[in-house]
Amino acid sequence: MVENRTYELLKSHFENGKTLIMIDSSKEGVVLPTNLMDTKRVKLSFKNGLKDFDLNESKAEIKVCLSFKGEPFSCTIPFDSIYYVAMADEVLDGDFIRENAPIEILNDLQEFEDMTKLFDDEDALIETLARLLMDQLSVQ
């Protein structure tokens, strides 16, 4: 079950420190500030591990008060809206949850996978992948 996998990934990452997640805020049940709603690529950073929020496995969601531009906001993040989880200091070494990813992200990935077939040089491939992922993470 995807929700159980998402819960285990979140719990593991949150127990180890500052965590970054990517979510699709157009999914039902997501509650974020208005300017972040209906966006396929929302990056959220959790600095305090498991201390400041409710990671509810039975409800398959996170409830947390986050700060946006210095203003607190009560957020709800359903597990099925989360498609990438990583340690904040190891962004490129995260876990991608394909089943939760928006079709736009999957299409971008397919395009990238097709493009990788053109590379003979492994270093060039890794450099291109890192650049594309960083571009994706910087989009909000």
C-alpha positions as a Markdown table, in Angstrom:
| # | Residue | x | y | z |
|---|---|---|---|---|
| 1 | Met | 0.0 | 0.0 | 0.0 |
| 2 | Val | 1.4 | 3.4 | -1.1 |
| 3 | Glu | 0.2 | 5.2 | 2.1 |
| 4 | Asn | 2.2 | 2.8 | 4.3 |
| 5 | Arg | 5.3 | 3.2 | 2.2 |
| 6 | Thr | 4.9 | 7.0 | 2.3 |
| 7 | Tyr | 4.4 | 6.9 | 6.1 |
| 8 | Glu | 7.6 | 4.7 | 6.6 |
| 9 | Leu | 9.7 | 7.0 | 4.3 |
| 10 | Leu | 8.5 | 10.1 | 6.1 |
| 11 | Lys | 9.0 | 8.6 | 9.6 |
| 12 | Ser | 12.5 | 7.4 | 8.7 |
| 13 | His | 13.5 | 10.8 | 7.2 |
| 14 | Phe | 12.0 | 12.9 | 10.0 |
| 15 | Glu | 13.7 | 10.8 | 12.7 |
| 16 | Asn | 17.0 | 11.6 | 11.1 |
| 17 | Gly | 16.7 | 15.4 | 10.9 |
| 18 | Lys | 15.8 | 18.2 | 8.4 |
| 19 | Thr | 13.7 | 16.8 | 5.7 |
| 20 | Leu | 12.5 | 18.1 | 2.3 |
| 21 | Ile | 9.4 | 16.9 | 0.6 |
| 22 | Met | 7.8 | 17.7 | -2.8 |
| 23 | Ile | 4.1 | 17.7 | -3.0 |
| 24 | Asp | 1.3 | 18.2 | -5.5 |
| 25 | Ser | -1.0 | 20.7 | -3.8 |
| 26 | Ser | -3.8 | 20.2 | -6.3 |
| 27 | Lys | -4.6 | 16.9 | -4.6 |
| 28 | Glu | -7.8 | 16.7 | -2.6 |
| 29 | Gly | -7.2 | 17.4 | 1.1 |
| 30 | Val | -4.1 | 19.6 | 0.8 |
| 31 | Val | -4.3 | 22.7 | 2.9 |
| 32 | Leu | -1.5 | 25.3 | 2.3 |
| 33 | Pro | -1.4 | 29.1 | 1.8 |
| 34 | Thr | -3.5 | 30.2 | -1.2 |
| 35 | Asn | -0.4 | 31.1 | -3.3 |
| 36 | Leu | 0.8 | 27.5 | -3.0 |
| 37 | Met | -2.4 | 25.7 | -3.9 |
| 38 | Asp | -3.1 | 24.0 | -7.2 |
| 39 | Thr | 0.6 | 23.7 | -7.8 |
| 40 | Lys | 2.2 | 20.4 | -9.0 |
| 41 | Arg | 5.7 | 21.3 | -7.5 |
| 42 | Val | 5.6 | 22.5 | -4.0 |
| 43 | Lys | 8.8 | 22.1 | -1.9 |
| 44 | Leu | 8.5 | 22.1 | 1.9 |
| 45 | Ser | 11.2 | 21.8 | 4.4 |
| 46 | Phe | 10.8 | 20.4 | 7.9 |
| 47 | Lys | 13.6 | 21.5 | 10.2 |
| 48 | Asn | 12.7 | 19.9 | 13.5 |
| 49 | Gly | 12.1 | 16.3 | 12.7 |
| 50 | Leu | 9.1 | 14.7 | 14.4 |
| 51 | Lys | 8.8 | 17.2 | 17.2 |
| 52 | Asp | 6.4 | 19.8 | 15.8 |
| 53 | Phe | 3.6 | 17.9 | 13.9 |
| 54 | Asp | 1.3 | 15.0 | 13.8 |
| 55 | Leu | 2.3 | 12.3 | 11.4 |
| 56 | Asn | -0.9 | 10.3 | 11.4 |
| 57 | Glu | -0.6 | 6.9 | 9.7 |
| 58 | Ser | -4.3 | 6.0 | 10.2 |
| 59 | Lys | -5.5 | 9.3 | 8.5 |
| 60 | Ala | -2.6 | 9.1 | 5.9 |
| 61 | Glu | -1.7 | 12.7 | 6.4 |
| 62 | Ile | 0.6 | 15.2 | 8.1 |
| 63 | Lys | -0.8 | 18.1 | 10.1 |
| 64 | Val | 1.7 | 20.8 | 10.9 |
| 65 | Cys | 2.0 | 24.5 | 11.5 |
| 66 | Leu | 4.6 | 25.9 | 9.1 |
| 67 | Ser | 5.9 | 29.4 | 8.7 |
| 68 | Phe | 5.5 | 31.1 | 5.3 |
| 69 | Lys | 7.2 | 34.5 | 5.0 |
| 70 | Gly | 7.3 | 34.6 | 8.8 |
| 71 | Glu | 3.6 | 33.9 | 9.2 |
| 72 | Pro | 2.4 | 30.6 | 10.8 |
| 73 | Phe | -0.1 | 28.5 | 8.8 |
| 74 | Ser | -1.8 | 25.2 | 9.8 |
| 75 | Cys | -1.2 | 22.8 | 6.9 |
| 76 | Thr | -2.6 | 19.5 | 6.0 |
| 77 | Ile | -0.6 | 17.3 | 3.7 |
| 78 | Pro | -2.2 | 14.0 | 2.6 |
| 79 | Phe | 0.3 | 11.2 | 2.0 |
| 80 | Asp | -0.9 | 10.7 | -1.6 |
| 81 | Ser | 0.2 | 14.3 | -2.4 |
| 82 | Ile | 3.8 | 13.6 | -1.4 |
| 83 | Tyr | 6.0 | 12.3 | -4.3 |
| 84 | Tyr | 9.5 | 13.0 | -3.2 |
| 85 | Val | 11.2 | 12.7 | 0.3 |
| 86 | Ala | 14.8 | 13.6 | 1.0 |
| 87 | Met | 17.2 | 14.7 | 3.7 |
| 88 | Ala | 17.6 | 18.4 | 3.2 |
| 89 | Asp | 21.4 | 18.1 | 3.0 |
| 90 | Glu | 21.2 | 15.2 | 0.5 |
| 91 | Val | 18.4 | 16.4 | -1.8 |
| 92 | Leu | 19.6 | 14.3 | -4.8 |
| 93 | Asp | 19.6 | 11.1 | -2.7 |
| 94 | Gly | 15.9 | 11.0 | -1.9 |
| 95 | Asp | 13.0 | 8.7 | -2.5 |
| 96 | Phe | 10.7 | 9.2 | -5.4 |
| 97 | Ile | 7.1 | 7.9 | -4.9 |
| 98 | Arg | 6.0 | 7.3 | -8.5 |
| 99 | Glu | 2.5 | 6.4 | -7.7 |
| 100 | Asn | 1.9 | 9.8 | -6.1 |
| 101 | Ala | 3.6 | 11.9 | -8.7 |
| 102 | Pro | 1.6 | 14.2 | -11.0 |
| 103 | Ile | 1.4 | 13.3 | -14.6 |
| 104 | Glu | 3.4 | 16.3 | -15.5 |
| 105 | Ile | 6.3 | 15.1 | -13.4 |
| 106 | Leu | 6.0 | 11.6 | -14.8 |
| 107 | Asn | 6.1 | 13.1 | -18.3 |
| 108 | Asp | 9.2 | 15.1 | -17.5 |
| 109 | Leu | 10.8 | 11.9 | -16.1 |
| 110 | Gln | 10.0 | 10.0 | -19.2 |
| 111 | Glu | 11.5 | 12.7 | -21.3 |
| 112 | Phe | 14.6 | 12.6 | -19.2 |
| 113 | Glu | 14.8 | 8.8 | -19.4 |
| 114 | Asp | 14.6 | 9.0 | -23.1 |
| 115 | Met | 17.3 | 11.7 | -23.1 |
| 116 | Thr | 19.6 | 9.6 | -21.0 |
| 117 | Lys | 19.8 | 7.0 | -23.8 |
| 118 | Leu | 21.6 | 9.6 | -25.8 |
| 119 | Phe | 24.5 | 9.8 | -23.3 |
| 120 | Asp | 27.5 | 7.6 | -23.5 |
| 121 | Asp | 29.4 | 9.5 | -20.8 |
| 122 | Glu | 28.2 | 8.6 | -17.3 |
| 123 | Asp | 29.6 | 11.9 | -15.8 |
| 124 | Ala | 27.7 | 14.0 | -18.3 |
| 125 | Leu | 24.5 | 12.0 | -17.5 |
| 126 | Ile | 24.9 | 12.5 | -13.7 |
| 127 | Glu | 25.6 | 16.2 | -14.2 |
| 128 | Thr | 22.5 | 16.7 | -16.4 |
| 129 | Leu | 20.4 | 14.7 | -13.9 |
| 130 | Ala | 21.6 | 16.8 | -11.0 |
| 131 | Arg | 20.9 | 20.0 | -12.9 |
| 132 | Leu | 17.4 | 18.9 | -13.9 |
| 133 | Leu | 16.5 | 17.8 | -10.4 |
| 134 | Met | 17.8 | 21.1 | -8.9 |
| 135 | Asp | 15.7 | 23.0 | -11.4 |
| 136 | Gln | 12.6 | 20.9 | -10.4 |
| 137 | Leu | 13.3 | 21.6 | -6.7 |
| 138 | Ser | 13.7 | 25.3 | -7.2 |
| 139 | Val | 10.3 | 25.6 | -8.9 |
| 140 | Gln | 7.5 | 26.5 | -6.6 |
